[in-house]
Amino acid sequence: MNNQETIKEARLKVGLTTKQAAALVGVKEITWKRWEGQTSKLTEIPFAHWELFLLKTGEHPTHFIAERVNSN
C-alpha cells in the first residue's frame, strides 16, 4: 500500500489540510493523521479510501470522475 510520506505528499500537492483531506474521504481528522504517521498510533490507509482521495482530487493515474449529464 502507500506509505505515510506518499499520503502526506499527495495531500500537500493538492493543497489540502489534514482536516480537509479527511472530510473529502469521510473520516475523522485523527484517522487521516494516523495514515500520515502524525500520531503514535499508526494505521494503513485502506485501499478504497486512497483510491477515493485520488479520484476526488483528480490525481488518480488511470481514472477520473466526470459529471453526470442530466438527460431530462
Chimera marker file (.cmm) of the C-alpha trace (Angstrom):
<marker_set name="trace">
<marker id="1" x="0.000" y="0.000" z="0.000" r="1" g="1" b="0" radius="0.5"/>
<marker id="2" x="1.079" y="3.608" z="0.312" r="1" g="1" b="0" radius="0.5"/>
<marker id="3" x="3.474" y="4.798" z="2.948" r="1" g="1" b="0" radius="0.5"/>
<marker id="4" x="2.834" y="7.778" z="5.206" r="1" g="1" b="0" radius="0.5"/>
<marker id="5" x="5.113" y="10.101" z="3.244" r="1" g="1" b="0" radius="0.5"/>
<marker id="6" x="3.336" y="9.338" z="-0.040" r="1" g="1" b="0" radius="0.5"/>
<marker id="7" x="-0.026" y="10.126" z="1.539" r="1" g="1" b="0" radius="0.5"/>
<marker id="8" x="1.217" y="13.383" z="3.007" r="1" g="1" b="0" radius="0.5"/>
<marker id="9" x="2.860" y="14.430" z="-0.268" r="1" g="1" b="0" radius="0.5"/>
<marker id="10" x="-0.358" y="13.700" z="-2.181" r="1" g="1" b="0" radius="0.5"/>
<marker id="11" x="-2.373" y="15.825" z="0.254" r="1" g="1" b="0" radius="0.5"/>
<marker id="12" x="0.081" y="18.717" z="0.131" r="1" g="1" b="0" radius="0.5"/>
<marker id="13" x="0.267" y="18.554" z="-3.674" r="1" g="1" b="0" radius="0.5"/>
<marker id="14" x="-3.443" y="19.374" z="-3.907" r="1" g="1" b="0" radius="0.5"/>
<marker id="15" x="-3.238" y="21.985" z="-1.139" r="1" g="1" b="0" radius="0.5"/>
<marker id="16" x="-5.439" y="20.359" z="1.488" r="1" g="1" b="0" radius="0.5"/>
<marker id="17" x="-5.160" y="20.385" z="5.261" r="1" g="1" b="0" radius="0.5"/>
<marker id="18" x="-5.464" y="17.097" z="7.116" r="1" g="1" b="0" radius="0.5"/>
<marker id="19" x="-8.966" y="18.145" z="8.158" r="1" g="1" b="0" radius="0.5"/>
<marker id="20" x="-9.989" y="18.833" z="4.549" r="1" g="1" b="0" radius="0.5"/>
<marker id="21" x="-8.475" y="15.577" z="3.295" r="1" g="1" b="0" radius="0.5"/>
<marker id="22" x="-10.265" y="13.617" z="5.991" r="1" g="1" b="0" radius="0.5"/>
<marker id="23" x="-13.599" y="15.238" z="5.172" r="1" g="1" b="0" radius="0.5"/>
<marker id="24" x="-13.072" y="14.512" z="1.479" r="1" g="1" b="0" radius="0.5"/>
<marker id="25" x="-12.989" y="10.761" z="2.110" r="1" g="1" b="0" radius="0.5"/>
<marker id="26" x="-15.414" y="10.699" z="5.046" r="1" g="1" b="0" radius="0.5"/>
<marker id="27" x="-13.170" y="10.017" z="8.032" r="1" g="1" b="0" radius="0.5"/>
<marker id="28" x="-12.158" y="11.905" z="11.163" r="1" g="1" b="0" radius="0.5"/>
<marker id="29" x="-9.065" y="14.071" z="11.052" r="1" g="1" b="0" radius="0.5"/>
<marker id="30" x="-7.294" y="11.869" z="13.615" r="1" g="1" b="0" radius="0.5"/>
<marker id="31" x="-7.715" y="8.911" z="11.244" r="1" g="1" b="0" radius="0.5"/>
<marker id="32" x="-6.095" y="10.840" z="8.401" r="1" g="1" b="0" radius="0.5"/>
<marker id="33" x="-3.253" y="11.873" z="10.693" r="1" g="1" b="0" radius="0.5"/>
<marker id="34" x="-2.711" y="8.208" z="11.617" r="1" g="1" b="0" radius="0.5"/>
<marker id="35" x="-2.462" y="7.359" z="7.939" r="1" g="1" b="0" radius="0.5"/>
<marker id="36" x="0.206" y="10.045" z="7.554" r="1" g="1" b="0" radius="0.5"/>
<marker id="37" x="2.109" y="8.865" z="10.620" r="1" g="1" b="0" radius="0.5"/>
<marker id="38" x="1.412" y="12.013" z="12.632" r="1" g="1" b="0" radius="0.5"/>
<marker id="39" x="0.286" y="10.137" z="15.747" r="1" g="1" b="0" radius="0.5"/>
<marker id="40" x="1.726" y="7.394" z="17.909" r="1" g="1" b="0" radius="0.5"/>
<marker id="41" x="-0.976" y="5.001" z="16.653" r="1" g="1" b="0" radius="0.5"/>
<marker id="42" x="-0.116" y="4.375" z="13.015" r="1" g="1" b="0" radius="0.5"/>
<marker id="43" x="-2.593" y="2.722" z="10.679" r="1" g="1" b="0" radius="0.5"/>
<marker id="44" x="-2.517" y="1.927" z="6.992" r="1" g="1" b="0" radius="0.5"/>
<marker id="45" x="-4.888" y="3.771" z="4.692" r="1" g="1" b="0" radius="0.5"/>
<marker id="46" x="-7.491" y="1.383" z="3.270" r="1" g="1" b="0" radius="0.5"/>
<marker id="47" x="-7.228" y="0.930" z="-0.483" r="1" g="1" b="0" radius="0.5"/>
<marker id="48" x="-10.762" y="2.256" z="-1.089" r="1" g="1" b="0" radius="0.5"/>
<marker id="49" x="-10.053" y="5.482" z="0.823" r="1" g="1" b="0" radius="0.5"/>
<marker id="50" x="-6.794" y="6.027" z="-1.049" r="1" g="1" b="0" radius="0.5"/>
<marker id="51" x="-8.489" y="5.467" z="-4.413" r="1" g="1" b="0" radius="0.5"/>
<marker id="52" x="-11.350" y="7.796" z="-3.433" r="1" g="1" b="0" radius="0.5"/>
<marker id="53" x="-8.881" y="10.506" z="-2.392" r="1" g="1" b="0" radius="0.5"/>
<marker id="54" x="-7.024" y="10.236" z="-5.694" r="1" g="1" b="0" radius="0.5"/>
<marker id="55" x="-10.257" y="10.296" z="-7.696" r="1" g="1" b="0" radius="0.5"/>
<marker id="56" x="-11.745" y="13.271" z="-5.855" r="1" g="1" b="0" radius="0.5"/>
<marker id="57" x="-8.555" y="15.288" z="-6.165" r="1" g="1" b="0" radius="0.5"/>
<marker id="58" x="-8.052" y="14.459" z="-9.842" r="1" g="1" b="0" radius="0.5"/>
<marker id="59" x="-4.756" y="12.704" z="-9.146" r="1" g="1" b="0" radius="0.5"/>
<marker id="60" x="-5.705" y="9.122" z="-9.987" r="1" g="1" b="0" radius="0.5"/>
<marker id="61" x="-3.285" y="7.787" z="-12.613" r="1" g="1" b="0" radius="0.5"/>
<marker id="62" x="-5.878" y="5.966" z="-14.756" r="1" g="1" b="0" radius="0.5"/>
<marker id="63" x="-9.400" y="7.102" z="-13.812" r="1" g="1" b="0" radius="0.5"/>
<marker id="64" x="-11.294" y="10.327" z="-13.331" r="1" g="1" b="0" radius="0.5"/>
<marker id="65" x="-14.697" y="11.444" z="-12.122" r="1" g="1" b="0" radius="0.5"/>
<marker id="66" x="-16.952" y="13.053" z="-14.685" r="1" g="1" b="0" radius="0.5"/>
<marker id="67" x="-20.120" y="14.984" z="-14.027" r="1" g="1" b="0" radius="0.5"/>
<marker id="68" x="-23.283" y="13.172" z="-14.883" r="1" g="1" b="0" radius="0.5"/>
<marker id="69" x="-25.195" y="14.918" z="-17.634" r="1" g="1" b="0" radius="0.5"/>
<marker id="70" x="-28.854" y="15.384" z="-16.781" r="1" g="1" b="0" radius="0.5"/>
<marker id="71" x="-30.838" y="13.841" z="-19.608" r="1" g="1" b="0" radius="0.5"/>
<marker id="72" x="-34.220" y="15.269" z="-18.559" r="1" g="1" b="0" radius="0.5"/>
<link id1="1" id2="2" r="1" g="1" b="0" radius="0.2"/>
<link id1="2" id2="3" r="1" g="1" b="0" radius="0.2"/>
<link id1="3" id2="4" r="1" g="1" b="0" radius="0.2"/>
<link id1="4" id2="5" r="1" g="1" b="0" radius="0.2"/>
<link id1="5" id2="6" r="1" g="1" b="0" radius="0.2"/>
<link id1="6" id2="7" r="1" g="1" b="0" radius="0.2"/>
<link id1="7" id2="8" r="1" g="1" b="0" radius="0.2"/>
<link id1="8" id2="9" r="1" g="1" b="0" radius="0.2"/>
<link id1="9" id2="10" r="1" g="1" b="0" radius="0.2"/>
<link id1="10" id2="11" r="1" g="1" b="0" radius="0.2"/>
<link id1="11" id2="12" r="1" g="1" b="0" radius="0.2"/>
<link id1="12" id2="13" r="1" g="1" b="0" radius="0.2"/>
<link id1="13" id2="14" r="1" g="1" b="0" radius="0.2"/>
<link id1="14" id2="15" r="1" g="1" b="0" radius="0.2"/>
<link id1="15" id2="16" r="1" g="1" b="0" radius="0.2"/>
<link id1="16" id2="17" r="1" g="1" b="0" radius="0.2"/>
<link id1="17" id2="18" r="1" g="1" b="0" radius="0.2"/>
<link id1="18" id2="19" r="1" g="1" b="0" radius="0.2"/>
<link id1="19" id2="20" r="1" g="1" b="0" radius="0.2"/>
<link id1="20" id2="21" r="1" g="1" b="0" radius="0.2"/>
<link id1="21" id2="22" r="1" g="1" b="0" radius="0.2"/>
<link id1="22" id2="23" r="1" g="1" b="0" radius="0.2"/>
<link id1="23" id2="24" r="1" g="1" b="0" radius="0.2"/>
<link id1="24" id2="25" r="1" g="1" b="0" radius="0.2"/>
<link id1="25" id2="26" r="1" g="1" b="0" radius="0.2"/>
<link id1="26" id2="27" r="1" g="1" b="0" radius="0.2"/>
<link id1="27" id2="28" r="1" g="1" b="0" radius="0.2"/>
<link id1="28" id2="29" r="1" g="1" b="0" radius="0.2"/>
<link id1="29" id2="30" r="1" g="1" b="0" radius="0.2"/>
<link id1="30" id2="31" r="1" g="1" b="0" radius="0.2"/>
<link id1="31" id2="32" r="1" g="1" b="0" radius="0.2"/>
<link id1="32" id2="33" r="1" g="1" b="0" radius="0.2"/>
<link id1="33" id2="34" r="1" g="1" b="0" radius="0.2"/>
<link id1="34" id2="35" r="1" g="1" b="0" radius="0.2"/>
<link id1="35" id2="36" r="1" g="1" b="0" radius="0.2"/>
<link id1="36" id2="37" r="1" g="1" b="0" radius="0.2"/>
<link id1="37" id2="38" r="1" g="1" b="0" radius="0.2"/>
<link id1="38" id2="39" r="1" g="1" b="0" radius="0.2"/>
<link id1="39" id2="40" r="1" g="1" b="0" radius="0.2"/>
<link id1="40" id2="41" r="1" g="1" b="0" radius="0.2"/>
<link id1="41" id2="42" r="1" g="1" b="0" radius="0.2"/>
<link id1="42" id2="43" r="1" g="1" b="0" radius="0.2"/>
<link id1="43" id2="44" r="1" g="1" b="0" radius="0.2"/>
<link id1="44" id2="45" r="1" g="1" b="0" radius="0.2"/>
<link id1="45" id2="46" r="1" g="1" b="0" radius="0.2"/>
<link id1="46" id2="47" r="1" g="1" b="0" radius="0.2"/>
<link id1="47" id2="48" r="1" g="1" b="0" radius="0.2"/>
<link id1="48" id2="49" r="1" g="1" b="0" radius="0.2"/>
<link id1="49" id2="50" r="1" g="1" b="0" radius="0.2"/>
<link id1="50" id2="51" r="1" g="1" b="0" radius="0.2"/>
<link id1="51" id2="52" r="1" g="1" b="0" radius="0.2"/>
<link id1="52" id2="53" r="1" g="1" b="0" radius="0.2"/>
<link id1="53" id2="54" r="1" g="1" b="0" radius="0.2"/>
<link id1="54" id2="55" r="1" g="1" b="0" radius="0.2"/>
<link id1="55" id2="56" r="1" g="1" b="0" radius="0.2"/>
<link id1="56" id2="57" r="1" g="1" b="0" radius="0.2"/>
<link id1="57" id2="58" r="1" g="1" b="0" radius="0.2"/>
<link id1="58" id2="59" r="1" g="1" b="0" radius="0.2"/>
<link id1="59" id2="60" r="1" g="1" b="0" radius="0.2"/>
<link id1="60" id2="61" r="1" g="1" b="0" radius="0.2"/>
<link id1="61" id2="62" r="1" g="1" b="0" radius="0.2"/>
<link id1="62" id2="63" r="1" g="1" b="0" radius="0.2"/>
<link id1="63" id2="64" r="1" g="1" b="0" radius="0.2"/>
<link id1="64" id2="65" r="1" g="1" b="0" radius="0.2"/>
<link id1="65" id2="66" r="1" g="1" b="0" radius="0.2"/>
<link id1="66" id2="67" r="1" g="1" b="0" radius="0.2"/>
<link id1="67" id2="68" r="1" g="1" b="0" radius="0.2"/>
<link id1="68" id2="69" r="1" g="1" b="0" radius="0.2"/>
<link id1="69" id2="70" r="1" g="1" b="0" radius="0.2"/>
<link id1="70" id2="71" r="1" g="1" b="0" radius="0.2"/>
<link id1="71" id2="72" r="1" g="1" b="0" radius="0.2"/>
</marker_set>
